Amino acid sequence: MRLTASGGTALLGGRPLDAEVEESEGLPTEVSHALRQWAWVAGQVADAGEESSAREVPLEDAEAIAHRGQQLAALVAAVRGESVEYVDPISGDALPIGPDQWQDDDEEPTPWATGLTAAGFVALVMLGLDLALTGALRTAYGWIWIPANVLVGIGLAPTILLLSRLRFWRWISYGTTVGLTLAWLGLITTTL
C-alpha cells in the first residue's frame, strides 16, 4: 500500500482518496479528513514552489509536510495492520512505515515523582485550609461550617474537573480532591 499526495489529493494505493477508497480501506473519518488536509497543504506548498522564481519549496515547509505525511502513514499502517510505503510528495523519496511505528505525539511519560509531590503538597495545603476555615466557622457560628464546606466543594468541583484533563494540572486537582476528602472525613469523625 502506497501513500502519497499529488495535485492536492491524497493517493492511497494509487487511487485518489474518496468515499469509496475510504470505505474499502476501512479508514476512520478522522484519518481520511487528516489525509485530505495534508494533501491539500502539500499541494499548496508545491504550487507555491513552482510559481516562485527559485522553483524550490522552502526546506522548513518540505520537512513539515514530510513529517506530517510520515505520521499519517504510520497511522494508516496502524489502522490497517500492515506496512505502508510513504512517498514524499515534495521530494519523491519513498519510506516503508510499519504498523508498529505509530506514536501519538500527545503521549509523554507520566511524571510520577513530580506529580505525586505536587499532589501531596496541594493535599496538605487544602487539608489545612479547610480545617482552619471549618474551625473558625465552628467557633463563631456553630453548625454553619457544614453548608460552608458543601459550598466550597460545589464551588471547586468544576475547576477540579477541568484541571483533571490537563497534563500537569491533573495532579493539582487530585491533591485538591484528596485534601478536601481527608478534611471532610476528619471533620465528620470528630463531630460524631
C-alpha positions in Angstrom: 0.0 0.0 0.0 1.4 3.4 -1.0 0.5 6.7 0.4 1.4 10.0 -1.3 -0.2 13.2 -2.5 -0.4 14.7 -5.9 -2.1 17.9 -7.0 -3.7 18.5 -3.6 -5.2 15.0 -3.5 -4.2 12.1 -1.2 -3.4 8.9 -3.1 -3.8 5.7 -1.2 -2.8 2.6 -3.2 -2.5 4.8 -6.3 -6.2 5.8 -6.1 -7.5 9.2 -5.0 -8.9 9.2 -1.5 -12.6 9.4 -1.8 -15.6 7.8 0.0 -15.2 4.5 -1.9 -11.5 4.2 -1.1 -12.1 5.3 2.4 -14.7 2.6 2.9 -12.8 -0.2 1.1 -9.6 0.5 3.1 -11.6 0.8 6.4 -10.2 4.2 7.3 -11.9 6.2 10.1 -13.4 9.5 9.0 -10.9 11.4 11.2 -8.0 9.8 9.4 -9.4 10.4 6.0 -10.0 14.1 6.9 -6.4 14.4 8.1 -5.1 12.9 4.9 -7.2 15.3 2.8 -5.9 18.3 4.8 -2.3 17.1 4.5 -2.6 16.5 0.7 -4.2 19.9 0.2 -1.4 21.7 2.2 1.3 19.7 0.3 -0.4 20.7 -3.0 -0.5 24.4 -2.0 3.2 24.4 -1.0 4.2 22.5 -4.1 2.3 25.0 -6.3 3.8 28.0 -4.5 7.3 26.5 -5.0 6.6 26.1 -8.8 5.4 29.7 -9.1 8.3 31.2 -7.3 11.4 32.3 -9.3 13.6 29.8 -7.5 11.1 26.9 -8.2 12.1 25.4 -4.9 10.0 24.6 -1.8 11.4 26.1 1.4 13.2 23.4 3.5 11.0 24.1 6.6 7.8 23.6 4.6 9.1 20.4 2.9 10.2 19.0 6.3 6.8 19.8 7.9 4.9 18.1 5.1 7.2 15.1 5.2 6.9 14.8 9.0 3.1 15.0 8.9 2.9 12.6 6.0 5.0 10.1 7.9 2.8 10.4 10.9 -0.3 9.8 8.8 1.3 6.9 7.0 2.1 5.3 10.4 -1.5 5.9 11.5 -2.8 4.3 8.3 -0.5 1.4 8.8 -1.7 1.0 12.4 -5.3 1.2 11.3 -4.8 -1.3 8.5 -2.4 -3.5 10.4 0.1 -3.7 7.6 3.1 -1.7 6.3 2.6 1.4 4.2 5.1 2.8 1.7 5.1 6.6 2.2 6.2 8.6 -0.8 7.0 12.2 0.0 5.0 14.4 -2.4 7.8 17.1 -2.5 11.0 15.1 -2.8 9.6 11.8 -4.1 11.6 9.8 -1.5 9.9 6.5 -0.5 10.0 5.2 3.0 8.4 2.0 4.3 6.5 2.5 7.5 5.2 -0.3 9.7 2.1 -0.5 11.8 4.2 -0.5 15.0 5.7 2.9 14.2 2.5 4.9 15.1 3.1 7.0 18.1 0.8 9.7 19.2 2.7 13.0 19.7 0.5 13.7 22.7 1.8 10.7 24.6 4.5 11.6 27.1 5.8 9.7 30.0 3.8 10.3 33.2 5.8 12.5 35.6 5.1 10.4 38.7 7.7 11.9 41.0 6.8 15.5 40.2 3.0 14.7 40.1 2.8 12.9 43.4 4.9 15.5 45.1 2.7 18.3 43.8 -0.5 16.3 44.6 0.8 15.6 48.2 1.7 19.2 48.8 -1.6 20.5 47.5 -3.5 17.9 49.5 -1.8 19.1 52.7 -2.5 22.7 51.9 -6.1 22.0 51.1 -6.5 19.9 54.3 -5.0 22.7 56.4 -7.1 25.4 54.8 -10.3 23.5 55.1 -9.7 22.6 58.7 -8.8 26.2 59.5 -11.9 27.5 57.8 -14.1 25.0 59.4 -12.6 25.6 62.9 -13.2 29.3 62.6 -16.7 28.9 61.4 -17.5 26.2 64.0 -16.2 28.5 66.8 -18.0 31.6 65.6 -21.3 30.3 64.1 -21.7 26.7 65.2 -23.2 24.3 62.6 -22.8 26.8 59.7 -19.5 25.0 58.9 -21.4 22.1 57.2 -23.1 24.2 54.5 -19.9 26.2 54.1 -17.9 23.0 53.4 -20.6 21.8 50.9 -20.4 25.2 49.1 -16.6 25.0 49.0 -16.8 21.5 47.4 -19.5 22.6 44.9 -17.6 25.7 44.0 -14.3 23.8 43.4 -15.9 20.9 41.6 -16.0 22.5 38.1 -12.4 23.7 38.4 -11.2 20.3 39.6 -13.0 18.6 36.8 -11.4 20.9 34.2 -7.9 20.7 35.7 -8.1 16.9 35.8 -7.9 16.9 32.0 -4.7 18.8 31.7 -1.3 17.2 31.9 0.4 18.7 35.0 -2.7 20.3 36.5 -4.4 17.0 36.9 -2.0 16.4 39.8 -3.2 19.6 41.4 -6.8 18.5 41.0 -6.0 15.1 42.5 -4.3 16.8 45.5 -7.3 19.2 46.0 -9.7 16.3 45.9 -7.7 14.2 48.4 -7.1 17.1 50.7 -10.8 18.1 50.8 -11.9 14.5 51.2 -9.5 13.9 54.1 -10.7 17.2 55.7 -14.3 16.2 55.5 -13.6 12.7 56.8 -11.7 14.2 59.7 -14.5 16.7 60.4 -17.2 14.0 60.3 -15.3 11.7 62.7 -14.5 14.5 65.2 -18.1 15.7 65.1 -19.7 12.3 65.7 
